[in-house]
Amino acid sequence: MTQRTESNGSAPTAARTNMLGVGTLVAVILLLAALATSVMVRSSVPDPTCQKRRLSDWLTDYDKLGPTVTFAEVNAAVRQLGTNALPELISLMRAKDSAWLCWLLNSAERHHVPRPPLANAERRHSRALAAFRALGPAAEPALPALAASVRHDNFGWVLSAVAGLGLEGCPVLLSCLTNAEAPIRAYAAALLGLSQCDPAVVVPALCARLGDPDSDVRHQVARTLAGMASSRDLAVPALVQALRREGNNKAKEALVFALLQLAPSDSSAREAVAMAYGTDNKELDSLIRRYLGQWRPPLPAAGRENP
C-alpha cells in the first residue's frame, strides 16, 4: 500500500518535470531562432556605432516608458550619427512582420516562455519615427526612400516622418492625396493641414479631393479645410458645391462644420446648409441649426446705405 502511494505520488512530479523540460526546450529553440533571425536581418543593413554602442541598440531606448523617461541621450546619439543613421532608419520604416516572425512571437506566447528579443514591425516603425524626429531637417536625404516606402501597413509612420521634414516633405504629402488607397489619402489630407506647405498650393489640391470616391476622405478633407482660415476665399466656393452634392451624413457634417468656421456670413453657404437640413442624423441637424442660428447677413459695402 505504501509502495502504491509513493508510486502515485511520483507521477505528478514526473509530469511536472516533463512539462518543465518541454518548456525549457521550447524556450531554447525559440531563443536560437530569434538570434538567427536577428543576425539575418542585421547582416543586410549597416549598423553604425556611437559611443561604442550600435545604433540598433540605441534605438531600443525609445521603447522605454514612464513619467521620468527622457530620450535626451538617444536623440543626441542619433543626431551625432546624422545621415549615417538613415539606412537603418529607412530599413526600419520598411519592416514587415514575416510569417516566420509571427510564428516565433505567437509560439512564445502560447508556450508561456519569455518573449524572444525581437521587435515586431510596429515597434520598429515607432523607433524609426522617433529617430527621424530627432534628426529633423538633417534627414532630408531620406525623402525619396521614404516616399517609395509608403504602404497600407506603415503609411502613418512614414508620412509622419515626411511631415517632420517641413517644406521639403510637401510634394510627397500632396502626391499621396491621389494614392490608390483611401486611408493614405485621408491621412495625407490631415497632415497637410498641420504642415508648413504653401496654402496656395495645398488648398486647391484639397478642394479637388472633395469629390473623392471615399466618404472618409471627403470628411477628412473638409475637416482640414475648416482649419485653413487664411484661404477661405479659395475653399468656401468648393465647400458649398461639395455640400450640395454630398450624400453621406458624416461628410456633410464635416462640410457644414467647415462652412461654420470659414463662412458664417456667406449667402450661398447659408443656402447650401439650409438645403442639407432634415436628415436622420441628429448631430448633423443640430450643427445645421447652430450655423443657421448664428448666421448674419453680410454688411453692406462701404458707401451704400443699409436698406
C-alpha positions in Angstrom: 0.0 0.0 0.0 2.9 2.3 0.9 4.6 1.5 -2.4 1.5 2.3 -4.4 1.1 5.7 -2.6 4.8 6.5 -3.4 4.2 5.4 -7.0 1.1 7.5 -7.4 2.7 10.5 -5.7 5.7 10.4 -8.1 3.5 10.6 -11.2 2.6 14.3 -10.9 6.2 15.1 -10.1 7.3 13.3 -13.2 4.7 15.1 -15.3 5.8 18.4 -13.9 9.4 17.6 -14.7 8.5 16.6 -18.2 6.5 19.8 -18.7 9.4 21.9 -17.3 11.7 20.1 -19.7 9.4 20.7 -22.7 9.1 24.4 -21.7 12.8 24.8 -21.4 13.4 23.1 -24.7 10.8 25.3 -26.4 12.4 28.4 -24.9 15.9 27.4 -26.1 14.6 26.7 -29.6 12.8 30.0 -29.8 15.8 31.9 -28.4 18.1 30.3 -31.0 15.6 31.0 -33.8 15.3 34.6 -32.6 19.1 35.1 -32.6 19.3 33.5 -36.1 16.6 35.9 -37.4 18.3 38.8 -35.8 21.6 38.0 -37.4 20.0 37.6 -40.8 18.3 41.0 -40.5 21.3 42.8 -39.2 23.7 41.4 -41.8 21.9 43.3 -44.6 21.9 46.8 -43.1 24.8 48.9 -41.9 24.7 49.5 -38.1 26.9 52.4 -37.2 28.3 53.0 -33.7 28.2 56.0 -31.4 30.0 56.0 -28.1 30.8 52.3 -28.5 27.2 51.4 -28.9 25.4 50.3 -32.0 22.6 52.4 -33.5 20.2 49.4 -33.3 20.9 49.2 -29.5 20.5 53.0 -29.1 17.1 52.9 -30.8 15.7 50.4 -28.2 15.8 53.3 -25.7 12.8 54.7 -27.5 10.8 51.7 -26.1 11.1 53.0 -22.6 8.0 54.3 -20.9 7.4 56.3 -17.7 7.0 59.8 -16.3 10.7 60.2 -15.7 11.9 58.8 -19.0 13.6 61.2 -21.3 15.2 60.5 -24.7 17.9 63.1 -24.5 20.8 60.6 -24.8 19.4 58.6 -27.7 18.4 61.7 -29.5 21.9 63.1 -29.1 23.4 59.8 -30.4 21.1 59.8 -33.4 22.0 63.4 -34.2 25.7 62.7 -33.8 25.4 59.8 -36.4 23.4 62.1 -38.7 23.0 60.8 -42.2 24.9 57.6 -41.3 21.8 56.6 -39.4 19.5 56.9 -42.4 20.0 53.4 -44.0 19.0 51.8 -40.7 16.0 54.1 -40.1 14.7 53.5 -43.7 15.1 49.8 -43.2 13.0 50.0 -40.0 10.3 52.0 -41.8 10.1 49.3 -44.5 9.9 46.5 -42.0 7.2 43.9 -42.3 6.1 41.1 -40.0 7.1 38.0 -41.8 5.2 34.7 -41.2 8.3 33.4 -39.5 8.4 36.2 -37.0 4.7 36.0 -36.3 5.1 32.2 -35.6 8.0 32.9 -33.4 6.2 35.5 -31.2 3.0 33.5 -31.1 4.8 30.4 -30.1 6.5 32.1 -27.2 3.1 33.4 -26.0 1.4 30.0 -26.5 4.1 28.1 -24.5 4.4 30.8 -21.8 8.1 31.3 -22.4 10.0 34.6 -22.3 9.3 36.7 -25.4 12.2 36.5 -27.9 14.4 39.6 -28.2 12.8 40.7 -31.5 10.6 43.7 -32.2 7.6 43.5 -34.4 7.2 45.8 -37.4 5.1 48.4 -35.5 7.8 48.7 -32.8 10.5 49.2 -35.4 8.4 51.8 -37.2 7.9 53.6 -33.9 11.7 53.7 -33.2 12.4 55.0 -36.7 9.8 57.8 -36.4 11.3 58.9 -33.1 14.8 59.0 -34.7 13.6 60.9 -37.7 12.0 63.5 -35.5 15.3 63.8 -33.6 17.2 64.3 -36.9 14.7 66.9 -38.2 15.8 68.6 -41.5 19.1 66.6 -41.4 17.0 63.6 -42.6 16.1 65.2 -45.9 18.3 62.9 -48.0 16.0 60.0 -46.9 12.9 61.7 -48.5 12.9 59.7 -51.8 13.3 56.4 -50.0 10.5 57.4 -47.6 8.2 58.3 -50.4 8.9 54.9 -52.0 8.2 53.1 -48.7 4.6 54.2 -48.2 2.4 51.1 -47.8 -1.0 50.3 -46.3 0.6 48.9 -43.2 3.1 51.6 -42.4 1.8 54.9 -44.0 1.1 56.6 -40.7 4.6 56.2 -39.5 6.2 57.0 -42.9 4.1 60.1 -43.7 4.6 61.4 -40.2 8.3 61.3 -40.7 7.8 63.0 -44.1 5.8 65.8 -42.5 8.5 66.3 -39.9 10.9 67.4 -42.7 8.9 70.6 -43.2 8.5 72.2 -46.6 10.7 69.6 -48.3 8.1 66.9 -47.4 5.2 68.8 -49.0 5.4 67.3 -52.5 5.2 63.8 -51.1 2.2 64.6 -48.9 0.5 66.2 -51.9 1.2 63.2 -54.1 -0.4 60.9 -51.5 -3.7 62.8 -52.0 -4.1 60.7 -55.1 -2.8 57.4 -53.7 -4.8 54.3 -54.7 -5.7 53.6 -51.0 -8.3 55.8 -49.3 -6.7 55.7 -45.8 -3.5 57.0 -47.2 -5.3 59.9 -49.0 -7.2 60.8 -45.8 -4.0 60.7 -43.7 -2.1 62.9 -46.2 -5.0 65.4 -46.1 -4.8 65.6 -42.3 -1.1 66.1 -42.3 -1.3 68.8 -44.9 -3.5 70.8 -42.5 -0.7 70.7 -39.9 2.1 71.4 -42.4 4.1 74.5 -43.4 3.1 73.9 -47.0 2.0 76.8 -49.2 -1.8 77.2 -48.8 -2.0 78.5 -52.4 -0.9 75.0 -53.5 -2.4 72.9 -50.8 -6.0 74.3 -50.8 -6.7 73.7 -54.5 -5.3 70.2 -54.1 -7.6 69.5 -51.1 -10.6 71.1 -52.8 -10.1 68.6 -55.7 -10.4 65.8 -53.2 -13.9 67.0 -52.0 -15.1 64.8 -54.9 -13.1 61.8 -53.7 -15.0 58.4 -54.2 -14.4 57.6 -50.5 -16.6 59.4 -47.9 -14.0 59.1 -45.2 -11.5 61.0 -47.4 -14.1 63.7 -48.2 -14.8 64.0 -44.5 -11.1 64.5 -43.6 -10.5 66.9 -46.4 -13.4 69.1 -45.2 -12.1 69.0 -41.6 -8.7 70.0 -42.8 -10.1 72.9 -44.8 -12.0 74.1 -41.8 -8.7 75.0 -40.1 -7.3 77.0 -43.1 -9.0 80.3 -42.4 -6.4 82.2 -44.4 -7.6 80.5 -47.6 -11.3 80.9 -47.1 -11.8 82.7 -50.4 -10.4 79.6 -52.2 -12.1 77.0 -50.0 -15.6 78.3 -49.5 -16.9 78.0 -53.1 -15.6 74.4 -53.3 -17.1 73.5 -49.9 -20.5 74.9 -50.9 -20.5 72.9 -54.2 -19.4 69.8 -52.3 -22.2 70.2 -49.7 -24.9 70.5 -52.4 -23.9 67.1 -53.9 -22.8 65.3 -50.8 -24.9 62.2 -49.9 -23.0 60.9 -46.9 -24.1 62.3 -43.5 -20.6 62.1 -41.9 -19.1 64.0 -44.8 -22.0 66.5 -44.7 -21.3 67.2 -41.0 -17.6 68.0 -41.8 -18.7 70.3 -44.7 -21.2 72.2 -42.5 -18.6 72.5 -39.8 -16.1 73.9 -42.3 -18.6 76.5 -43.5 -19.4 77.4 -39.9 -15.8 78.1 -39.4 -15.0 79.8 -42.7 -18.2 81.4 -43.9 -20.7 82.4 -41.2 -21.9 85.3 -43.3 -21.9 83.8 -46.8 -25.3 83.8 -48.5 -24.5 80.9 -50.9 -23.1 78.9 -47.9 -26.3 79.5 -45.9 -28.5 78.4 -48.7 -26.5 75.1 -49.2 -26.5 74.5 -45.4 -30.3 75.1 -45.2 -30.9 72.6 -48.0 -28.9 69.9 -46.1 -31.3 70.2 -43.1 -33.8 67.4 -42.3 -31.6 64.3 -42.2 -31.9 61.3 -39.9 -28.7 62.4 -38.2 -29.4 64.4 -35.0 -25.8 65.7 -34.7 -25.8 67.0 -38.2 -29.2 68.7 -37.9 -28.0 70.2 -34.6 -24.9 71.6 -36.3 -27.0 73.0 -39.1 -29.4 74.7 -36.7 -26.3 76.1 -34.9 -25.0 77.5 -38.2 -28.3 79.0 -39.3 -28.9 80.4 -35.8 -25.7 82.5 -35.8 -25.9 83.5 -39.5 -25.8 87.2 -40.1 -26.3 88.9 -43.4 -23.0 90.4 -44.8 -22.5 94.0 -44.0 -23.3 96.4 -46.9 -20.4 97.6 -49.0 -18.8 100.9 -48.0 -20.7 104.0 -49.3 -24.1 102.1 -49.5 -27.0 102.7 -47.2 -28.3 99.8 -45.3 -31.9 99.2 -46.6 
